[in-house]
């Protein structure tokens, strides 16, 4: 366990110089361009790095249905009141999930996940949890059709 020293404490023993994480993290700061997204006519500038609070809130509220939990998580990357604004515009649960997957990926590694891929990842997660949506029209068209009237395997 660590001990937090205040300015009045004096260590009587020899010690190593303090590891200055403030200086180290300042040197390591990411300076890449930040991703912009537009939703319901409003542009949002995503963070340069994914805030720890987003990750912690996402883990904590994984099975929560409390809108205040979701609101807390969204504030860390989009600011306050976006959940209410988006809900008023008709954002669906699926759309919110896709938005969160895309945004987290765009913050971690911009340009690596498309909106379509975020939708696929969202639907895969829902399928694993038993909440898979019905395939949309485009997905139904890409499924291979069975040939012949037989069902079952090869003979």
Backbone as JSON Lines, residues from 0, in Angstrom:
{"i":0,"aa":"X","n":[0.84,-1.17,0.0],"ca":[0.0,0.0,0.0],"c":[0.89,1.24,0.0]}
{"i":1,"aa":"X","n":[0.47,2.24,-0.71],"ca":[1.26,3.47,-0.77],"c":[0.82,4.43,0.31]}
{"i":2,"aa":"X","n":[1.7,5.32,0.63],"ca":[1.4,6.36,1.62],"c":[1.49,7.69,0.9]}
{"i":3,"aa":"X","n":[0.48,8.48,1.05],"ca":[0.49,9.8,0.42],"c":[1.16,10.77,1.38]}
{"i":4,"aa":"X","n":[2.21,11.4,0.88],"ca":[2.97,12.33,1.7],"c":[2.45,13.74,1.5]}
{"i":5,"aa":"X","n":[2.34,14.48,2.56],"ca":[1.98,15.89,2.38],"c":[3.25,16.72,2.55]}
{"i":6,"aa":"X","n":[3.14,17.99,2.34],"ca":[4.32,18.85,2.34],"c":[5.01,18.94,3.7]}
{"i":7,"aa":"X","n":[4.32,18.55,4.78],"ca":[4.9,18.67,6.11],"c":[5.61,17.4,6.57]}
{"i":8,"aa":"X","n":[5.42,16.32,5.85],"ca":[6.07,15.08,6.25],"c":[7.51,15.08,5.75]}
{"i":9,"aa":"X","n":[8.37,14.58,6.58],"ca":[9.77,14.5,6.2],"c":[10.2,13.05,6.37]}
{"i":10,"aa":"X","n":[10.7,12.48,5.32],"ca":[11.14,11.1,5.36],"c":[12.52,11.07,6.01]}
{"i":11,"aa":"X","n":[12.64,10.34,7.11],"ca":[13.91,10.27,7.83],"c":[14.89,9.34,7.14]}
{"i":12,"aa":"X","n":[14.4,8.51,6.26],"ca":[15.25,7.52,5.61],"c":[15.68,8.0,4.23]}
{"i":13,"aa":"X","n":[16.77,7.42,3.77],"ca":[17.18,7.71,2.39],"c":[16.09,7.22,1.45]}
{"i":14,"aa":"X","n":[15.88,7.93,0.4],"ca":[14.85,7.51,-0.56],"c":[15.28,7.9,-1.97]}
{"i":15,"aa":"X","n":[14.65,7.26,-2.92],"ca":[14.91,7.57,-4.32],"c":[14.11,8.82,-4.69]}
{"i":16,"aa":"X","n":[14.52,9.48,-5.75],"ca":[13.76,10.62,-6.23],"c":[12.35,10.16,-6.61]}
{"i":17,"aa":"X","n":[11.41,11.04,-6.45],"ca":[10.02,10.72,-6.77],"c":[9.86,10.5,-8.26]}
{"i":18,"aa":"X","n":[9.05,9.52,-8.62],"ca":[8.69,9.3,-10.02],"c":[7.6,10.31,-10.35]}
{"i":19,"aa":"X","n":[7.88,11.22,-11.25],"ca":[6.96,12.3,-11.57],"c":[6.08,11.91,-12.77]}
{"i":20,"aa":"X","n":[4.93,11.31,-12.46],"ca":[4.02,10.9,-13.51],"c":[3.36,12.09,-14.18]}
{"i":21,"aa":"X","n":[3.19,13.19,-13.5],"ca":[2.63,14.38,-14.12],"c":[3.5,14.79,-15.32]}
{"i":22,"aa":"X","n":[4.79,14.86,-15.11],"ca":[5.71,15.25,-16.18],"c":[5.75,14.18,-17.27]}
{"i":23,"aa":"X","n":[5.79,12.92,-16.87],"ca":[5.85,11.83,-17.84],"c":[4.61,11.81,-18.74]}
{"i":24,"aa":"X","n":[3.42,11.9,-18.12],"ca":[2.19,11.87,-18.92],"c":[2.08,13.1,-19.81]}
{"i":25,"aa":"X","n":[2.58,14.24,-19.36],"ca":[2.57,15.44,-20.2],"c":[3.43,15.22,-21.44]}
{"i":26,"aa":"X","n":[4.56,14.54,-21.28],"ca":[5.44,14.25,-22.4],"c":[4.8,13.24,-23.36]}
{"i":27,"aa":"X","n":[3.99,12.35,-22.81],"ca":[3.37,11.29,-23.59],"c":[2.05,11.69,-24.23]}
{"i":28,"aa":"X","n":[1.61,12.91,-24.0],"ca":[0.29,13.34,-24.47],"c":[0.13,13.1,-25.96]}
{"i":29,"aa":"X","n":[-1.03,12.6,-26.32],"ca":[-1.35,12.31,-27.72],"c":[-1.68,13.62,-28.42]}
{"i":30,"aa":"X","n":[-1.1,13.8,-29.59],"ca":[-1.34,15.04,-30.32],"c":[-1.93,14.76,-31.7]}
{"i":31,"aa":"X","n":[-2.6,13.64,-31.87],"ca":[-3.22,13.32,-33.16],"c":[-4.53,14.09,-33.33]}
{"i":32,"aa":"X","n":[-4.99,14.18,-34.57],"ca":[-6.26,14.86,-34.81],"c":[-7.41,14.12,-34.1]}
{"i":33,"aa":"X","n":[-8.39,14.87,-33.65],"ca":[-9.53,14.28,-32.96],"c":[-10.68,14.06,-33.94]}
{"i":34,"aa":"X","n":[-11.4,12.98,-33.72],"ca":[-12.52,12.6,-34.58],"c":[-13.74,13.47,-34.29]}
{"i":35,"aa":"X","n":[-14.4,13.92,-35.36],"ca":[-15.66,14.66,-35.24],"c":[-16.78,13.76,-35.71]}
{"i":36,"aa":"X","n":[-17.91,13.82,-35.03],"ca":[-19.1,13.1,-35.48],"c":[-20.27,14.08,-35.5]}
{"i":37,"aa":"X","n":[-21.23,13.8,-36.35],"ca":[-22.43,14.62,-36.42],"c":[-23.63,13.73,-36.12]}
{"i":38,"aa":"X","n":[-24.47,14.21,-35.24],"ca":[-25.69,13.47,-34.89],"c":[-26.8,14.48,-34.66]}
{"i":39,"aa":"X","n":[-27.89,14.29,-35.38],"ca":[-29.05,15.18,-35.32],"c":[-28.65,16.63,-35.56]}
{"i":40,"aa":"X","n":[-27.77,16.82,-36.54],"ca":[-27.38,18.16,-36.96],"c":[-26.38,18.86,-36.06]}
{"i":41,"aa":"X","n":[-25.94,18.2,-35.02],"ca":[-24.99,18.81,-34.09],"c":[-23.65,18.07,-34.18]}
{"i":42,"aa":"X","n":[-22.58,18.83,-34.3],"ca":[-21.25,18.24,-34.39],"c":[-20.65,18.08,-33.0]}
{"i":43,"aa":"X","n":[-20.02,16.92,-32.79],"ca":[-19.36,16.63,-31.52],"c":[-17.9,16.31,-31.81]}
{"i":44,"aa":"X","n":[-17.01,16.84,-31.02],"ca":[-15.58,16.56,-31.13],"c":[-15.23,15.55,-30.04]}
{"i":45,"aa":"X","n":[-14.81,14.36,-30.46],"ca":[-14.49,13.31,-29.5],"c":[-13.17,13.63,-28.79]}
{"i":46,"aa":"X","n":[-13.0,13.06,-27.63],"ca":[-11.79,13.25,-26.84],"c":[-10.58,12.68,-27.58]}
{"i":47,"aa":"X","n":[-9.4,13.17,-27.23],"ca":[-8.16,12.66,-27.82],"c":[-7.84,11.27,-27.3]}
{"i":48,"aa":"X","n":[-8.24,11.0,-26.08],"ca":[-8.05,9.68,-25.48],"c":[-9.32,9.3,-24.75]}
{"i":49,"aa":"X","n":[-9.55,8.01,-24.61],"ca":[-10.75,7.53,-23.94],"c":[-10.6,7.76,-22.43]}
{"i":50,"aa":"X","n":[-11.49,8.55,-21.85],"ca":[-11.38,8.82,-20.41],"c":[-11.61,7.54,-19.59]}
{"i":51,"aa":"X","n":[-10.86,7.41,-18.54],"ca":[-11.01,6.25,-17.65],"c":[-12.44,6.15,-17.13]}
{"i":52,"aa":"X","n":[-13.07,7.27,-16.83],"ca":[-14.44,7.24,-16.31],"c":[-15.41,6.61,-17.3]}
{"i":53,"aa":"X","n":[-15.18,6.78,-18.6],"ca":[-16.03,6.14,-19.6],"c":[-15.91,4.63,-19.47]}
{"i":54,"aa":"X","n":[-14.68,4.14,-19.41],"ca":[-14.44,2.71,-19.31],"c":[-15.04,2.15,-18.02]}
{"i":55,"aa":"X","n":[-14.82,2.85,-16.91],"ca":[-15.35,2.37,-15.62],"c":[-16.87,2.38,-15.61]}
{"i":56,"aa":"X","n":[-17.47,3.45,-16.12],"ca":[-18.94,3.54,-16.17],"c":[-19.51,2.47,-17.1]}
{"i":57,"aa":"X","n":[-18.88,2.25,-18.24],"ca":[-19.35,1.24,-19.19],"c":[-19.37,-0.14,-18.54]}
{"i":58,"aa":"X","n":[-18.33,-0.45,-17.79],"ca":[-18.27,-1.74,-17.1],"c":[-19.32,-1.82,-16.0]}
{"i":59,"aa":"X","n":[-19.47,-0.74,-15.26],"ca":[-20.39,-0.72,-14.12],"c":[-21.84,-0.82,-14.56]}
{"i":60,"aa":"X","n":[-22.2,-0.17,-15.65],"ca":[-23.61,-0.12,-16.05],"c":[-23.96,-1.16,-17.11]}
{"i":61,"aa":"X","n":[-23.09,-2.09,-17.33],"ca":[-23.28,-3.08,-18.38],"c":[-24.69,-3.67,-18.39]}
{"i":62,"aa":"X","n":[-25.27,-3.93,-17.24],"ca":[-26.59,-4.55,-17.19],"c":[-27.63,-3.61,-16.56]}
{"i":63,"aa":"X","n":[-27.32,-2.34,-16.47],"ca":[-28.23,-1.37,-15.87],"c":[-29.21,-0.86,-16.91]}
{"i":64,"aa":"X","n":[-30.41,-0.57,-16.47],"ca":[-31.39,0.06,-17.36],"c":[-31.72,1.47,-16.87]}
{"i":65,"aa":"X","n":[-30.95,1.96,-15.9],"ca":[-31.18,3.29,-15.35],"c":[-30.61,4.34,-16.29]}
{"i":66,"aa":"X","n":[-31.46,5.23,-16.83],"ca":[-30.96,6.26,-17.74],"c":[-29.9,7.16,-17.13]}
{"i":67,"aa":"X","n":[-29.92,7.34,-15.82],"ca":[-28.9,8.18,-15.18],"c":[-27.51,7.55,-15.28]}
{"i":68,"aa":"X","n":[-27.44,6.22,-15.27],"ca":[-26.16,5.55,-15.44],"c":[-25.61,5.8,-16.84]}
{"i":69,"aa":"X","n":[-26.47,5.69,-17.84],"ca":[-26.06,5.94,-19.22],"c":[-25.65,7.4,-19.38]}
{"i":70,"aa":"X","n":[-26.41,8.27,-18.76],"ca":[-26.13,9.72,-18.83],"c":[-24.72,10.02,-18.3]}
{"i":71,"aa":"X","n":[-24.35,9.42,-17.16],"ca":[-23.02,9.63,-16.58],"c":[-21.92,9.2,-17.54]}
{"i":72,"aa":"X","n":[-22.14,8.07,-18.2],"ca":[-21.13,7.57,-19.12],"c":[-21.0,8.49,-20.33]}
{"i":73,"aa":"X","n":[-22.12,8.94,-20.86],"ca":[-22.09,9.81,-22.04],"c":[-21.44,11.16,-21.75]}
{"i":74,"aa":"X","n":[-21.63,11.67,-20.55],"ca":[-21.05,12.96,-20.19],"c":[-19.54,12.94,-20.36]}
{"i":75,"aa":"X","n":[-18.91,11.8,-20.09],"ca":[-17.44,11.74,-20.16],"c":[-16.9,11.94,-21.56]}
{"i":76,"aa":"X","n":[-17.7,11.64,-22.61],"ca":[-17.18,11.84,-23.97],"c":[-17.99,12.83,-24.81]}
{"i":77,"aa":"X","n":[-19.23,13.12,-24.42],"ca":[-20.06,14.01,-25.23],"c":[-20.53,15.26,-24.49]}
{"i":78,"aa":"X","n":[-20.31,15.33,-23.2],"ca":[-20.8,16.47,-22.43],"c":[-22.2,16.21,-21.89]}
{"i":79,"aa":"X","n":[-22.72,17.18,-21.17],"ca":[-24.01,16.97,-20.49],"c":[-25.2,17.13,-21.43]}
{"i":80,"aa":"X","n":[-26.28,16.54,-21.04],"ca":[-27.59,16.67,-21.68],"c":[-27.73,16.04,-23.07]}
{"i":81,"aa":"X","n":[-26.74,15.35,-23.58],"ca":[-26.9,14.77,-24.91],"c":[-27.9,13.63,-24.92]}
{"i":82,"aa":"X","n":[-27.97,12.85,-23.85],"ca":[-28.9,11.72,-23.83],"c":[-30.33,12.21,-24.0]}
{"i":83,"aa":"X","n":[-30.71,13.23,-23.27],"ca":[-32.07,13.75,-23.39],"c":[-32.31,14.32,-24.78]}
{"i":84,"aa":"X","n":[-31.34,15.04,-25.3],"ca":[-31.46,15.62,-26.65],"c":[-31.63,14.52,-27.69]}
{"i":85,"aa":"X","n":[-30.79,13.5,-27.61],"ca":[-30.86,12.41,-28.58],"c":[-32.16,11.63,-28.45]}
{"i":86,"aa":"X","n":[-32.6,11.4,-27.22],"ca":[-33.86,10.68,-26.99],"c":[-35.03,11.47,-27.6]}
{"i":87,"aa":"X","n":[-35.02,12.78,-27.44],"ca":[-36.07,13.62,-28.03],"c":[-36.08,13.54,-29.55]}
{"i":88,"aa":"X","n":[-34.92,13.31,-30.14],"ca":[-34.83,13.17,-31.6],"c":[-35.16,11.75,-32.07]}
{"i":89,"aa":"X","n":[-35.4,10.83,-31.14],"ca":[-35.8,9.47,-31.51],"c":[-34.69,8.45,-31.6]}
{"i":90,"aa":"X","n":[-33.54,8.74,-31.0],"ca":[-32.44,7.77,-31.02],"c":[-32.91,6.47,-30.38]}
{"i":91,"aa":"X","n":[-32.62,5.35,-31.03],"ca":[-33.01,4.05,-30.51],"c":[-31.9,3.44,-29.66]}
{"i":92,"aa":"X","n":[-32.24,2.41,-28.94],"ca":[-31.27,1.69,-28.12],"c":[-30.14,1.14,-28.99]}
{"i":93,"aa":"X","n":[-30.5,0.56,-30.14],"ca":[-29.5,0.01,-31.05],"c":[-28.59,1.12,-31.57]}
{"i":94,"aa":"X","n":[-29.18,2.25,-31.96],"ca":[-28.38,3.35,-32.47],"c":[-27.41,3.87,-31.41]}
{"i":95,"aa":"X","n":[-27.86,3.96,-30.17],"ca":[-26.98,4.39,-29.09],"c":[-25.82,3.42,-28.93]}
{"i":96,"aa":"X","n":[-26.11,2.13,-28.97],"ca":[-25.05,1.13,-28.86],"c":[-24.02,1.25,-29.96]}
{"i":97,"aa":"X","n":[-24.49,1.45,-31.18],"ca":[-23.59,1.61,-32.33],"c":[-22.75,2.87,-32.16]}
{"i":98,"aa":"X","n":[-23.39,3.94,-31.75],"ca":[-22.69,5.21,-31.53],"c":[-21.58,5.05,-30.48]}
{"i":99,"aa":"X","n":[-21.87,4.35,-29.41],"ca":[-20.87,4.16,-28.34],"c":[-19.7,3.31,-28.83]}
{"i":100,"aa":"X","n":[-20.0,2.24,-29.54],"ca":[-18.93,1.38,-30.07],"c":[-18.05,2.16,-31.03]}
{"i":101,"aa":"X","n":[-18.69,2.88,-31.95],"ca":[-17.94,3.67,-32.92],"c":[-17.1,4.74,-32.23]}
{"i":102,"aa":"X","n":[-17.7,5.46,-31.3],"ca":[-17.0,6.56,-30.63],"c":[-15.8,6.07,-29.83]}
{"i":103,"aa":"X","n":[-15.98,4.99,-29.09],"ca":[-14.86,4.45,-28.31],"c":[-13.73,4.01,-29.23]}
{"i":104,"aa":"X","n":[-14.06,3.36,-30.34],"ca":[-13.03,2.93,-31.29],"c":[-12.36,4.13,-31.95]}
{"i":105,"aa":"X","n":[-13.15,5.16,-32.28],"ca":[-12.59,6.34,-32.93],"c":[-11.67,7.12,-32.0]}
{"i":106,"aa":"X","n":[-11.93,7.05,-30.72],"ca":[-11.05,7.71,-29.75],"c":[-9.78,6.9,-29.57]}
{"i":107,"aa":"X","n":[-9.93,5.59,-29.41],"ca":[-8.74,4.74,-29.2],"c":[-7.83,4.72,-30.41]}
{"i":108,"aa":"X","n":[-8.42,4.57,-31.59],"ca":[-7.63,4.42,-32.8],"c":[-8.43,4.94,-34.0]}
{"i":109,"aa":"X","n":[-8.4,6.25,-34.22],"ca":[-9.23,6.86,-35.26],"c":[-9.08,6.19,-36.63]}
{"i":110,"aa":"X","n":[-10.22,6.0,-37.29],"ca":[-10.22,5.45,-38.63],"c":[-10.19,3.95,-38.73]}
{"i":111,"aa":"X","n":[-10.15,3.24,-37.6],"ca":[-10.04,1.79,-37.66],"c":[-11.39,1.08,-37.7]}
{"i":112,"aa":"X","n":[-12.46,1.75,-37.3],"ca":[-13.79,1.14,-37.29],"c":[-14.75,2.06,-38.03]}
{"i":113,"aa":"X","n":[-15.44,1.49,-39.01],"ca":[-16.45,2.26,-39.73],"c":[-17.77,2.2,-38.95]}
{"i":114,"aa":"X","n":[-18.7,3.04,-39.34],"ca":[-20.02,2.99,-38.7],"c":[-20.69,1.64,-38.98]}
{"i":115,"aa":"X","n":[-20.51,1.12,-40.2],"ca":[-21.08,-0.19,-40.54],"c":[-20.49,-1.29,-39.66]}
{"i":116,"aa":"X","n":[-19.17,-1.24,-39.45],"ca":[-18.52,-2.25,-38.61],"c":[-18.98,-2.11,-37.16]}
{"i":117,"aa":"X","n":[-19.18,-0.89,-36.7],"ca":[-19.7,-0.68,-35.35],"c":[-21.08,-1.3,-35.22]}
{"i":118,"aa":"X","n":[-21.91,-1.18,-36.26],"ca":[-23.24,-1.79,-36.25],"c":[-23.13,-3.31,-36.19]}
{"i":119,"aa":"X","n":[-22.21,-3.88,-36.96],"ca":[-22.01,-5.33,-36.94],"c":[-21.55,-5.79,-35.56]}
{"i":120,"aa":"X","n":[-20.6,-5.07,-34.97],"ca":[-20.12,-5.43,-33.64],"c":[-21.24,-5.34,-32.61]}
{"i":121,"aa":"X","n":[-22.06,-4.32,-32.71],"ca":[-23.2,-4.17,-31.8],"c":[-24.15,-5.36,-31.94]}
{"i":122,"aa":"X","n":[-24.49,-5.71,-33.17],"ca":[-25.42,-6.81,-33.4],"c":[-24.83,-8.15,-32.95]}
{"i":123,"aa":"X","n":[-23.52,-8.33,-33.12],"ca":[-22.87,-9.54,-32.64],"c":[-22.96,-9.64,-31.12]}
{"i":124,"aa":"X","n":[-22.73,-8.52,-30.44],"ca":[-22.84,-8.51,-28.98],"c":[-24.27,-8.83,-28.54]}
{"i":125,"aa":"X","n":[-25.24,-8.25,-29.22],"ca":[-26.63,-8.53,-28.89],"c":[-26.96,-10.0,-29.12]}
{"i":126,"aa":"X","n":[-26.45,-10.58,-30.2],"ca":[-26.7,-12.0,-30.49],"c":[-26.12,-12.88,-29.39]}
{"i":127,"aa":"X","n":[-24.94,-12.52,-28.91],"ca":[-24.32,-13.28,-27.82],"c":[-25.14,-13.2,-26.54]}
{"i":128,"aa":"X","n":[-25.85,-12.1,-26.37],"ca":[-26.68,-11.92,-25.17],"c":[-28.12,-12.35,-25.42]}
{"i":129,"aa":"X","n":[-28.4,-12.91,-26.6],"ca":[-29.73,-13.38,-26.9],"c":[-30.71,-12.29,-27.29]}
{"i":130,"aa":"X","n":[-30.19,-11.14,-27.76],"ca":[-31.06,-10.03,-28.13],"c":[-30.87,-9.64,-29.58]}
{"i":131,"aa":"X","n":[-30.62,-10.6,-30.45],"ca":[-30.31,-10.27,-31.84],"c":[-31.52,-9.7,-32.56]}
{"i":132,"aa":"X","n":[-31.33,-8.6,-33.27],"ca":[-32.43,-8.06,-34.06],"c":[-32.63,-8.9,-35.32]}
{"i":133,"aa":"X","n":[-33.79,-8.8,-35.89],"ca":[-34.04,-9.48,-37.16],"c":[-33.13,-8.87,-38.21]}
{"i":134,"aa":"X","n":[-32.65,-9.68,-39.16],"ca":[-31.79,-9.12,-40.21],"c":[-32.52,-8.03,-40.98]}
{"i":135,"aa":"X","n":[-31.8,-6.98,-41.34],"ca":[-32.43,-5.94,-42.14],"c":[-32.48,-6.4,-43.6]}
{"i":136,"aa":"X","n":[-33.11,-5.62,-44.44],"ca":[-33.33,-6.0,-45.82],"c":[-32.02,-6.3,-46.55]}
{"i":137,"aa":"X","n":[-31.01,-5.44,-46.35],"ca":[-29.72,-5.65,-47.02],"c":[-29.06,-6.95,-46.55]}
{"i":138,"aa":"X","n":[-29.19,-7.26,-45.27],"ca":[-28.6,-8.5,-44.74],"c":[-29.31,-9.72,-45.31]}
{"i":139,"aa":"X","n":[-30.64,-9.64,-45.46],"ca":[-31.38,-10.78,-46.0],"c":[-30.99,-11.05,-47.44]}
{"i":140,"aa":"X","n":[-30.71,-9.99,-48.21],"ca":[-30.34,-10.15,-49.61],"c":[-28.98,-10.79,-49.76]}
{"i":141,"aa":"X","n":[-28.08,-10.6,-48.81],"ca":[-26.73,-11.14,-48.95],"c":[-26.61,-12.58,-48.46]}
{"i":142,"aa":"X","n":[-27.65,-13.09,-47.79],"ca":[-27.61,-14.48,-47.33],"c":[-27.72,-15.41,-48.52]}
{"i":143,"aa":"X","n":[-26.9,-16.47,-48.56],"ca":[-27.02,-17.41,-49.67],"c":[-28.35,-18.16,-49.59]}
{"i":144,"aa":"X","n":[-28.96,-18.36,-50.75],"ca":[-30.23,-19.1,-50.79],"c":[-29.92,-20.57,-50.95]}
{"i":145,"aa":"X","n":[-30.77,-21.37,-50.31],"ca":[-30.6,-22.82,-50.43],"c":[-31.05,-23.27,-51.82]}
{"i":146,"aa":"X","n":[-30.3,-24.14,-52.39],"ca":[-30.64,-24.67,-53.72],"c":[-31.33,-26.0,-53.54]}
{"i":147,"aa":"X","n":[-32.31,-26.24,-54.34],"ca":[-33.01,-27.53,-54.3],"c":[-33.99,-27.57,-53.13]}
{"i":148,"aa":"X","n":[-34.78,-28.57,-53.08],"ca":[-35.81,-28.67,-52.06],"c":[-35.39,-29.47,-50.86]}
{"i":149,"aa":"X","n":[-34.17,-29.99,-50.86],"ca":[-33.77,-30.84,-49.74],"c":[-33.32,-30.02,-48.56]}
{"i":150,"aa":"X","n":[-33.59,-30.55,-47.4],"ca":[-33.01,-29.96,-46.2],"c":[-32.05,-30.99,-45.64]}
{"i":151,"aa":"X","n":[-31.16,-30.54,-44.85],"ca":[-30.21,-31.48,-44.25],"c":[-28.87,-31.43,-44.94]}
{"i":152,"aa":"X","n":[-28.02,-32.4,-44.63],"ca":[-26.65,-32.41,-45.11],"c":[-26.49,-33.12,-46.43]}
{"i":153,"aa":"X","n":[-25.26,-33.34,-46.77],"ca":[-24.91,-34.01,-48.02],"c":[-25.17,-35.49,-47.91]}
{"i":154,"aa":"X","n":[-25.38,-36.15,-49.05],"ca":[-25.56,-37.6,-49.02],"c":[-24.38,-38.3,-49.61]}
